Amino acid sequence: MVIQLKTTYYHYCEIDAATVQGLQAASSKRQYFETRIRGTGSDGPFDCRTHPVPKKYRQ
């Protein structure tokens, strides 16, 4: 998933369908993103540095 924050795009890997649906349905997308998707800066639940891009999307 690629998420734009202001003018910067951030990549998040291995996000499951339930998390995407939760983000789309959230009354506060910012709060949902901050608590469930965004990492600490060095790692997070969907950080592409520690959660690889799924094989079907690799070239």
N, C-alpha and C positions, 0 to 999 in steps of 0.2 A: 504494500500500500504506500502511496506517496501522499503526504499531507503538506499543504502549503500553510506556513505560519508567516504572516505578513508577506514579505517578498522572497522568502527562502523555502525551498522544497526539501522535505525530510523523508527518507526512505525507512519503512518499517517492514520487517520480514516475519513470515510465519504467523500472520494474524489469522485467527480462525473466523469462520462465518458468524458465529455468535457475537464476537467482539465487533465486527463490522456492523451487524444489525443493531447492536446496542448503541453504537455511535450514531447511526442514522436516526434512531428512535429517541435518543436522549433529548430531554428538554433543554439541557445545557451541554452542548457539544464540547465546549471548552472544558467544563468540569469533568466530563466523562473522559476526554482525552488526557487531561492532567492526572487523573487518578488511575486509569486503566491501561493507557498506551504509552505515554511519555516516560522515558527513562530518567535515570539520575544524572546523566551526562557521560558516565563511563560504561553504563549497561542499563538494560531495561528488559521488560518482558518480550519486546519485539525488536530489539536492537539488531540490525543487520550484521554488526561485527561479531555477535555471538549467536545469532539465529540466522542460518544461511538462507539465501534465496531458494525457494522450492525448485527442484530439478526441472519441472515442466516449464519454468521461465528462464532457465539458463540457456545461453547460446553456445 
